[in-house]
Amino acid sequence: NRQAADLLLALDLSRLKTLVIGHISAKNNDVSLIKAAIEPLCGEDIVLSFADQESGSPWMEIK
């Protein structure tokens, strides 16, 4: 989670509207831990979504 957060800090997120977090390990990670690391970096303008191994991600419209 820390490595993903560090990557986001290194990127220009000014045009990012949606961030989908995927490849979430059912054994070694938890959505609440990911949210704690990533959500503060997204601000109010970026929709944060999670794609887990069981249900995938919600349908999204890409423009």
N, C-alpha and C positions, 0 to 999 in steps of 0.2 A: 504494500500500500504506500509506503514511504517512497519507493522508487517511482511509482506512478505519479505521486504528487510532485516529486522533483522534476519529472518530465513535463508535467503541466506548467510548472513554474518557468521552465525554459522555453515554452512555446508562446506565440502570440495568439491569445484567445479572443481578441477583439471582434472577430467575425463568427466565432463559434456560437451556435444556438442550442445544440443538443449534444450531450456527451453520454454515450452508452458504455457502461462498464461491463465487460464480458469476461469469460474464462474464470469465473469465480469458483474457487475450490470449495467443495462441500465439506471437506475435512479440515482444511487449514486456514479458512478465512470466514468472515461473517460480514453481511451487508452493513451492519452497524459500525464495524471497524473501518470499512471502506468509506462510508459516509463521513465519519469523523476526520479522515485524512483528506478526502477530495472535496466535499461540499463547501468548506470555507474558501476554496480557490475558485469556485464557480460563480459566486455572487448571485444576484437575483436574475440576471439575464440569460443564464445557461440552464436548460432543463437537464437534470441528471436522471438517467434511467439505468436499470440493471438488467442484464441478461444472464439468468442462471441456467444451470444444466437441465433443470426440469421443465421450466416454462418458457425459456428463451426470452425474447424482448417483446414489448407491445408493438403493434403496427405503427409505422410513422410515415407521414407524408414528407417527401423530400422535394424541395423546390429549387 
